[in-house]
């Protein structure tokens, strides 16, 4: 975890350096903003992994078998509802509204089942 | 498309249908085929390679699949509408892709498909990173992780950096088309060029998202068949990380001809980018040159691959130079380059991966004779189709045209290219027939038909739920199965360093 965290942090640092170089050579805002976003995302992953590694080493010995859930239909329902909702943008409110309601319900069902570790 | 281009004048489709075809060809290959294939392969292989029972979030995996399927169906459903599929090319440059010039509903459906597949890609990337970071078997330190898994880790990081930008850009374009905003509309203070920045900030890393997984595949296959450890393990890992970092900083080399980007920055940034790429290729070539060619009877595909890798790299170097790029931009030279990169590199490696892991997926071997026929016809068909397109481009044939004149002098090379593409189509049918026959009547493979190095070969074929039925072999190098099968051969050099204790902290 430490190695991966450092790798992502290194990526983020390198991209941040490129962002600085790009800005001071081009003064172009769109590219600079995207480079900074990419650097931020890479640093975010790196820092998150570093924090998790610290947390994990603090709880060494507490290992339990990984939780692997049973099959569930909720991902299918979320997928279908997302499909109907977004297609509703092209098709009209008759698809958008039921899709959005279905998406909210499916997400609640998905999260509820996961919280119960069912 | 190749049938239409075989001769001057229009014979097979109308110009508008041709435009729809090349738009959807690019979209399907880039968004629905190569990347999803790599991540599908990783879903299966990565948990096996790290000794895990499954992916970290199986339900998120399922959601990724359903979003991908829905997005893909939405994207291609434009063909079912009255106006047809979008015809603005897979780059979807504004203002052509805006509501004024492409008012058909196919454009909306394309963007919605892009959104759904974008979310799918991000969820899969999160799942893979979590799996690799958190579910490795004891002893599987990061510098003992197989290169394919390393490459998927880096690719997943690239997905997390690149796809949000594309998703945001798609929302903005959808908003312009649907809600009347003017983000890309010059008349109201918007910027059409902003789309190109946003798209290529995704698009250049996307090339590596489509290439790095298949570099990983080749790096798994070559050492096994050359009977030696991975050459330059750490070098490969650092080259891959360097490619990932540098690929985010060279997006605008696709925009040289706009005249609105800083040429020196992107030209210079491309030099180390291409250098890291070359480093990986040279390390792979080393296996090819040094190996004793111990191929028994299947993934001979890989023996054709190294000839394509230099070609893809060389044309890439040429296009990194603005004076050359100005000359060949939007010509068939670029089409040839792109297909050498994505077909000559990635699709050939994809086939090598299928031949290599098919016994693990199914418990049966793919047929040898049909396999050789497939490899030979693909190799010939591919080069016939795309090699001549370099010359067509240099002779001035523009890309994305449905027609040309007889007096242009493009006819002969177009005939060669079309014949090659038909051969390529037939070769794919041979492959599919081989898969169908082998699934029913293929030779029993056993657990480890190749003398593999990595942990997937310690699992039954096909693996049951939970993947492993026996205790894993001790993991003391990056090829634990080989070490267990050949205890007298001496351990492979351990890239993790001298520590060989199970679960050691070094490199975790």
Interface residues (C-beta under 8 A of the other chain):
Chain A: X1 X2 X3 X4 X7 X8 X10 X11 X14 X15 X18 X21 X22 X25 X26 X28 X30 X31 X34 X35 X37 X38 X41 X42 X45 X49 X52 X53 X66 X68 X69 X72 X74 X75 X76 X78 X79 X80 X82 X83 X86 X87 X89 X90 X110 X114
Chain B: X52 X53 X54 X56 X58 X59 X60 X62 X63 X65 X66 X67 X69 X70 X71 X73 X74 X105 X108 X109 X112 X115 X116 X119 X129 X132 X133 X134 X135 X141 X142 X143 X153 X154 X157 X160 X161 X162 X164 X165 X174 X178 X194 X197 X198 X201 X241 X244 X245 X246 X248 X249 X251 X252 X261 X262 X264 X265 X269 X507 X508
